[in-house]
């Protein structure tokens, strides 16, 4: 029995941080993400016999999580949007550094992507899945995932007004303040 197999339990536990990050990206809320991960683990534990040790457990768990998320969305009827930004304002904190502000801008832009593009770019860019693995998780063709990622990247560049490498790092004013050269 796989529940007796310490390898199954070890692999399952090792995947939890990645599962939680994916769940947060899908649900947008940490409390809902925790519930989603718990539901995923419970389903995986109950269906452990259907998992074949030596195969990709991370992809198997991500598929369960994704399917559970969309099942819950269908049950609720529709996704709750934060179009007026009330939820985001409660969660927002004034950043103390530019990097935090950039991350906040990125999160907002990411939330503006269509769900299929957001899911694809998170699977490829943040979760480290190959295009083939992401296609399996999303239950679509590899070319579809590549297209979604490409469109997501282009849209993020537009939303964040990124035109080239010069748009990364400190701006001209910050660069002067942090420069190691001193006038004097």
Secondary structure, 3 states (H helix, E strand, C coil): CHHHCHHHHHHHHHHHHHHHHHHHHHHCCHHHHHHHHHHHHHHHHHCHHHCCCCCCHHHHHHHHHHHHHHHHHHHHCCCCCCCCCHHHHHHCCCCCCHHHHHHHHHHHHHHHCCHHHHHHHHHHHHCCCCHHHHHHHHCCCHHHHHHHHHHHHHHHHHHHCCCCHHHCCCCHHHHHHHCCCCCC
